[in-house]
Amino acid sequence: MPPLKGKTVVLGVTGSIAGFKAADIASQLVKLGADTRVVMTREAERFITPLTLQTLSRNPVAGDLWAPPAAWEPEHIALAERADLLLVAPATAHILACFAHGLAPDLLTCVYLATRAPVLLAPAMNSAMLEHPATRANLETLRARGNEIIEPASGVLACGTTGNGRLAPVDEIIARVTAALTTGGTGTGGSVPTPPRGAR
């Protein structure tokens, strides 16, 4: 039986050049048996189309907070409650700031605030943005609230510079998801703590 059979992963995709790698992430999650539900920000749609992720995830892609729900329940609440894990990959500086400060301007941020599932965040951005004190503080806040951070890799960035900020390798992201959902760990020797209600 596929290791993630019966598990629901909500995959958040944000506006980064690394967004195209979400296609590989979604494909691999499906191959592992996960019911993969993609939530895209409006900015993410500038880098990869909803149709691509819909095809690979085999589920409709959500993105519009104000779209009429298919059922009676608000979509962000339905997704938040269905999730066994929320993975945001890539996670931009903007989305990390929204999460850290409890802002909810779109569907993904609303799902984040409403879910009580473990959360894995895979940042991707320019190294200067990553090292800015505001971003570092936001990451520390998110860690303190029980979110797991999949540290970005070093290498040549989209802007042409070399540094830390590349999205972690897809295989590493998938390994962390699998560990979190099958052993309660993240593949780093620790567990993904679920914060008390209201902690996020």
N, C-alpha and C positions, 0 to 999 in steps of 0.2 A: 504494500500500500504506500502511495506517495507520502512523504513525511509530514506535509502540511495539509493533508486531506482533512476536511471538516473545519479548517481554520479560515477566518476572514482577515485579510490584510487590507487596510485602507492605505493606499499609496498617494501621498500628497506630492504634487509636482509644482515647483515655483519657477519664477522667471530668471533662469540662468542658462548660459550657453550649454551647461552640462545637462540641460533638460532632455536632450536627445538620448541620453543614457537611460532615462526612465523607461524607454521602450524595451531595452534589454532586461531591466529589473522586472518589469511587468511580465515579460515572456517567461523568465526563469521562475517567478513565483507561481505562475499558472502550471508550469511543468512539474513543480513540486506539489501540486494539488491544492494550492491556496485559492480560495474565492477572492479574487483581487478586484478591489473597487477603487478606481482612480478619481481623485479630486484635483482639479487643476485651478490655479489662479489665472486671472485674465492675462497677466504678464507671461505666464508659461506658454500660453497659446501663440505667442510670437515666435517661439522656438521649436515647438512640436505641435502637431495638430491633434485635436481630440479624437479624430477618426483613427489615427495610428494607434493610440492607446486603447481605444475602444476595441479595435480589432485584436490587439495582442492580449488584452485582459479578458476579452469575451464578455464584457459587461458594459452597460452605458457609462459614459464619463460624466461626472458631475462637475459643475463649475459656477453656475449662476445661482446665487443665494436667493434670488427673487423669482426663479422659475417655478411655475405651478408644480407641486409635488405629484408624482404618479399615484400615490396613495394618500390617505388622509393625514398621515404624520409628516411633520416638517422634515425635509431631507437631511439637514445637518444633524438632527437628533437621531433619525433612523440609522444613519451611517455611524454616528458615534456609539450607539448602543450595539450595533452589529459587530463592530471591530473587536477582534482578539488582539490586534496590534495596529498602531498607527505608525507608519514609516513615512518620513518626509525626506525625499531625495530627488533633486538637490534642495537644500534649505538655504535660502538667501539671507543676507544680513537683515533685510526688511522683514521677512517672515519670523526670524528669530527675535527681532525686536517686538513684533506684535505679540508673539507667544509670551515673551518675558514680561510684558507690561499689560497683558490681558486685553489687548485690543482685538476687536472682532469685526473688521470691515468687509469680510468676504466669507465664502462658504468654508474654506479650509480652516480659517481661524476659529470659526464657530464650531466646527467639528472638534478641533483641538480642545477648546474650552469645555465642550460637553462630554467628551469621552473619558472613561475611567480605565481604558486599556493602557498597557505599557506603550511608551512613545520612544521611537528611535529617530534621531535627527542626524542627517548627513550633510553638513555644511559644504558649500562650494561658492567661492568668491575670490576676488583679487586679494593677494596676501596683505596689502596695506589695510584693506577693509577688515580682514580677519583679525589683524593685530590691533585694530583701533580699540582704545579702552572701552568704548561703548559696547562693541561687539563682544569683547572678552567678558565684560560684566554681565551681558545678557546670557552668554553661555554658562557662566558660573551660576547665575540665578536659575537657569533651566536645569542644570545638574542638581542643584540643591533641592529642587522640587521633584526629583526622581526621574527626569528624562535622561536617556542614554545618548551620548554624543558619539557618532562614528567619525573619528578624527579625519580631517582632509589630508590628502597626500601632497607631497612636494613634486614639483616638475615645472615644465613650461606651461604657462597660463595662457588663456585666450588673448590677453592683451599683449603677449609677446615677451613678458618678463618671466623670470624663473623664481619660484618661491613656493610657499605653503599655501594651499587653497584649492587644489584640484579635488573634485569629488573622489571619495575613496573608491577603490576598485570595486566593480560590481560584484565580483565573487566574494569579497569581504562583506559587503552589505548583505548579500543573500545569506552568508554564513551566520551573521549576527541575527538576522531575522529567524532563521531556522533554529538557532540555539535558544533564542528567547521563547519560541513557541513550543519547543519540544523538550527542553530541559529546565526552563525557567531562568536560563542564563543568557548572556550576551556574547559568549565566545571570548570574553576577556577575563574570565574567572569570577565575575560578579553576577548578581541577579539584576533584573529590571524591577526596581521597587515600584509598586503602585501607590501613588500618594493618596492620602485620605481625601474624601470628597470635599471639593472646594479648594484643594491645595494648589491646583493649577489656576 
